[in-house]
Amino acid sequence: MSSFCCPAAKNALFGFIALVAGAFGTASLVRGLENAVPDDLKAPPVETPGPFVETPPPEGAIVLFGGKDADHWTQNGKPIKWEVVDGELRCKPHTGSIVSKDKFKDAEIHVEFCTPLMPDAKGQGRGNSGVYLQGRYELQILDSYNSETYPDGQCGAIYKQHVPLKNACRPPLEWQTYDIIFKGAHKEGDKQVNARVTVKQNGILIQDNVELKTVTPGEMDKKVNEEGPILLQDHGNNVKFRNIWMKKLG
């Protein structure tokens, strides 16, 4: 970009930036003005979820974690370094993400997660993890209960693509659920059809059949038309998981 030599042009630019910062917050500037679309940057309304409801795996589902062992998971083809304690699959920070040995294209997926209490942390440093669908599309996990970050990076977001319809988070240290319907990318004749996903968090619809136009940062690969695993992200926080199952569709 060429530099401005005209003071009036500089003032106009700085005035525009100040206007955007005042309307949307400085986080949008950090992420780039190309993303500064008002509707995309509004924090979703808060909706308080009802009582926790257990969701047992349906007939035909593959139980990826039922509380006893981590045999369905691997790290680079080796046993995982995460720990199974008291029926929970616990991220061991800085040991790396884990992936399911089972792969899928279209699937119904259930994941229960619990974020740690980190009162001194803020934004993306607060209970960060993620569920990568096919290892390529991140459904963000974060402590977004009374905590702010950029809306397309908060809990329930398809990271950097779709802001959740609602902030349906429970407080940290409480168990939460993701119920996911995923339709993988595929070819229809010569036409490439992108993946789509619907998500409920704690029983509340937060993503409604949204189109996934590209993979998200941290993806396993870009082979979107192929089967892929569930990837649980190690983002350096003590996030816990339990009751993970997947039922292939179609």
C-alpha positions as CSV (number, residue, x, y, z in Angstrom):
1,M,0.0,0.0,0.0
2,S,1.4,3.4,-0.9
3,S,1.9,5.9,1.9
4,F,-0.3,9.0,2.4
5,C,1.3,12.3,1.7
6,C,-1.8,14.4,2.2
7,P,-2.7,15.4,5.8
8,A,-6.4,15.5,5.0
9,A,-6.2,11.9,3.7
10,K,-4.4,10.8,6.9
11,N,-7.0,12.5,9.1
12,A,-9.8,10.9,7.2
13,L,-8.3,7.5,7.6
14,F,-7.6,7.9,11.3
15,G,-11.1,9.3,11.8
16,F,-12.6,6.2,10.1
17,I,-10.5,3.8,12.2
18,A,-11.5,5.7,15.4
19,L,-15.2,5.4,14.3
20,V,-14.9,1.6,13.7
21,A,-13.0,1.2,17.0
22,G,-15.7,3.0,18.9
23,A,-18.5,1.0,17.2
24,F,-17.0,-2.5,17.3
25,G,-14.1,-2.4,19.7
26,T,-10.4,-2.6,19.1
27,A,-10.5,-6.4,18.7
28,S,-12.1,-6.0,15.2
29,L,-9.1,-3.8,14.2
30,V,-6.7,-6.4,15.3
31,R,-8.5,-9.0,13.2
32,G,-8.5,-6.7,10.1
33,L,-10.9,-4.1,8.7
34,E,-12.0,-6.6,6.1
35,N,-13.9,-8.5,8.8
36,A,-15.5,-5.4,10.3
37,V,-19.0,-6.2,9.2
38,P,-21.4,-5.1,12.0
39,D,-23.7,-8.1,12.0
40,D,-20.7,-10.5,12.2
41,L,-19.1,-8.7,15.1
42,K,-22.0,-8.3,17.4
43,A,-21.8,-10.5,20.5
44,P,-24.7,-12.9,20.5
45,P,-27.4,-12.5,23.1
46,V,-27.1,-14.6,26.3
47,E,-29.6,-17.4,26.8
48,T,-29.5,-19.3,30.1
49,P,-29.7,-23.1,29.5
50,G,-32.0,-25.3,31.4
51,P,-30.9,-28.2,33.6
52,F,-28.3,-30.5,32.4
53,V,-29.7,-33.5,30.5
54,E,-27.7,-36.7,30.0
55,T,-27.7,-37.9,26.4
56,P,-26.9,-41.6,26.1
57,P,-25.5,-42.9,22.8
58,P,-28.2,-44.1,20.4
59,E,-28.3,-47.4,18.7
60,G,-25.6,-47.7,16.1
61,A,-23.4,-45.0,17.7
62,I,-19.6,-45.4,18.2
63,V,-18.7,-44.6,21.8
64,L,-15.5,-42.7,21.4
65,F,-15.1,-42.1,25.2
66,G,-17.3,-43.7,27.8
67,G,-15.2,-43.0,30.8
68,K,-13.1,-46.2,31.0
69,D,-10.2,-45.8,28.6
70,A,-8.9,-43.7,25.6
71,D,-8.5,-46.6,23.2
72,H,-10.4,-44.8,20.5
73,W,-7.9,-41.9,20.5
74,T,-4.4,-41.4,19.2
75,Q,-1.6,-38.9,18.9
76,N,0.5,-39.4,15.7
77,G,-0.4,-43.1,15.7
78,K,0.7,-43.5,19.4
79,P,-1.2,-43.7,22.7
80,I,-2.3,-40.3,23.9
81,K,-0.7,-38.4,26.7
82,W,-4.0,-37.0,28.0
83,E,-5.3,-38.6,31.2
84,V,-8.4,-40.6,32.1
85,V,-9.3,-39.7,35.6
86,D,-12.7,-40.3,37.4
87,G,-14.4,-41.1,34.1
88,E,-13.1,-37.9,32.5
89,L,-10.8,-37.4,29.6
90,R,-8.5,-34.6,30.7
91,C,-6.4,-32.5,28.5
92,K,-2.8,-32.6,29.6
93,P,-1.6,-29.1,28.5
94,H,1.2,-28.8,26.0
95,T,1.2,-32.5,25.1
96,G,-0.6,-32.0,21.8
97,S,-4.1,-32.5,20.4
98,I,-5.7,-35.9,20.1
99,V,-7.7,-37.4,17.2
100,S,-10.2,-40.2,17.1
101,K,-9.2,-43.4,15.3
102,D,-12.7,-43.5,13.8
103,K,-13.3,-41.2,10.8
104,F,-16.5,-40.0,9.2
105,K,-18.1,-37.9,6.5
106,D,-21.7,-37.2,7.7
107,A,-22.4,-37.8,11.3
108,E,-24.3,-37.0,14.5
109,I,-21.9,-36.2,17.3
110,H,-22.2,-35.6,21.0
111,V,-19.5,-34.1,23.2
112,E,-19.6,-33.1,26.8
113,F,-16.9,-30.7,28.0
114,C,-16.0,-28.7,31.1
115,T,-13.9,-25.6,31.2
116,P,-11.6,-24.8,34.2
117,L,-12.0,-21.8,36.5
118,M,-9.4,-19.2,35.4
119,P,-10.5,-16.0,37.0
120,D,-7.2,-14.2,36.2
121,A,-7.3,-15.1,32.5
122,K,-9.1,-13.2,29.8
123,G,-10.5,-13.8,26.3
124,Q,-8.9,-16.6,24.4
125,G,-6.7,-17.5,27.4
126,R,-9.7,-18.7,29.4
127,G,-10.6,-22.4,29.1
128,N,-9.6,-22.7,25.4
129,S,-10.0,-25.9,23.4
130,G,-11.9,-27.0,20.4
131,V,-13.7,-29.8,18.6
132,Y,-12.5,-30.1,15.1
133,L,-15.0,-31.8,12.8
134,Q,-13.2,-34.1,10.4
135,G,-10.1,-32.6,11.9
136,R,-10.7,-29.5,9.7
137,Y,-13.5,-27.3,11.1
138,E,-13.2,-26.0,14.6
139,L,-16.2,-25.7,16.9
140,Q,-14.7,-23.4,19.6
141,I,-14.6,-24.4,23.2
142,L,-13.9,-21.4,25.6
143,D,-15.1,-20.1,28.9
144,S,-17.4,-17.4,27.5
145,Y,-19.6,-17.1,30.6
146,N,-19.4,-13.5,31.6
147,S,-16.2,-13.2,29.5
148,E,-15.7,-11.3,26.3
149,T,-13.6,-12.0,23.2
150,Y,-14.1,-11.5,19.5
151,P,-17.6,-13.0,18.7
152,D,-16.4,-15.4,16.0
153,G,-13.9,-16.8,18.4
154,Q,-16.1,-17.3,21.4
155,C,-17.6,-20.5,22.7
156,G,-19.9,-22.0,20.1
157,A,-18.3,-20.2,17.2
158,I,-17.2,-22.0,14.0
159,Y,-13.8,-20.3,14.5
160,K,-13.4,-17.2,12.4
161,Q,-16.4,-18.1,10.2
162,H,-19.7,-18.1,12.2
163,V,-20.7,-16.3,15.3
164,P,-23.1,-18.4,17.5
165,L,-26.7,-17.4,17.5
166,K,-26.7,-17.4,21.3
167,N,-24.3,-17.4,24.1
168,A,-25.6,-20.6,25.8
169,C,-22.6,-21.1,28.1
170,R,-22.7,-22.5,31.6
171,P,-20.2,-21.3,34.2
172,P,-16.7,-22.9,34.3
173,L,-16.5,-26.1,36.3
174,E,-20.0,-27.1,35.0
175,W,-20.5,-29.7,32.4
176,Q,-21.8,-28.6,29.0
177,T,-23.0,-30.4,25.8
178,Y,-22.5,-30.0,22.1
179,D,-24.9,-31.9,19.9
180,I,-23.8,-31.7,16.3
181,I,-25.2,-32.7,12.9
182,F,-22.4,-32.5,10.4
183,K,-22.7,-32.9,6.6
184,G,-19.3,-33.2,4.9
185,A,-18.2,-31.5,1.8
186,H,-18.6,-33.5,-1.4
187,K,-18.9,-33.4,-5.2
188,E,-22.3,-33.4,-7.0
189,G,-21.3,-34.0,-10.6
190,D,-18.8,-31.2,-11.3
191,K,-20.0,-29.0,-8.5
192,Q,-18.2,-28.8,-5.2
193,V,-20.6,-28.7,-2.3
194,N,-19.3,-27.2,1.0
195,A,-19.7,-28.8,4.4
196,R,-22.6,-27.7,6.7
197,V,-23.2,-28.0,10.4
198,T,-25.9,-27.6,12.9
199,V,-25.0,-27.3,16.6
200,K,-26.9,-27.2,19.9
201,Q,-25.1,-26.1,23.0
202,N,-26.8,-27.2,26.2
203,G,-30.0,-27.8,24.2
204,I,-30.0,-24.3,22.6
205,L,-29.6,-23.9,18.9
206,I,-26.4,-21.9,18.2
207,Q,-25.5,-22.9,14.6
208,D,-28.3,-23.4,12.1
209,N,-27.2,-25.4,9.1
210,V,-24.3,-23.0,8.4
211,E,-22.1,-23.4,5.4
212,L,-18.4,-24.1,6.0
213,K,-16.7,-22.4,3.1
214,T,-13.2,-23.2,4.1
215,V,-11.3,-25.1,6.8
216,T,-10.5,-23.2,10.0
217,P,-7.0,-22.3,11.4
218,G,-5.2,-25.3,13.0
219,E,-6.8,-27.8,10.6
220,M,-5.4,-31.2,10.1
221,D,-5.4,-30.9,6.3
222,K,-7.5,-29.4,3.5
223,K,-8.8,-32.7,2.0
224,V,-12.4,-31.7,2.7
225,N,-14.0,-34.4,0.5
226,E,-12.4,-37.2,2.4
227,E,-13.4,-38.7,5.7
228,G,-11.7,-37.3,8.8
229,P,-11.6,-37.8,12.6
230,I,-12.8,-35.7,15.5
231,L,-9.8,-33.7,16.8
232,L,-9.8,-32.4,20.4
233,Q,-7.5,-29.4,20.7
234,D,-4.8,-28.9,23.3
235,H,-4.7,-25.1,23.7
236,G,-2.8,-25.2,26.9
237,N,-5.8,-25.3,29.3
238,N,-7.1,-28.0,31.6
239,V,-10.4,-28.7,29.7
240,K,-12.1,-32.0,30.4
241,F,-14.3,-34.2,28.2
242,R,-16.7,-37.1,28.7
243,N,-19.5,-39.0,27.0
244,I,-18.3,-38.6,23.4
245,W,-20.1,-40.6,20.8
246,M,-20.6,-40.4,17.0
247,K,-23.2,-42.0,14.8
248,K,-22.4,-42.0,11.1
249,L,-25.3,-40.8,8.8
250,G,-26.1,-41.6,5.2
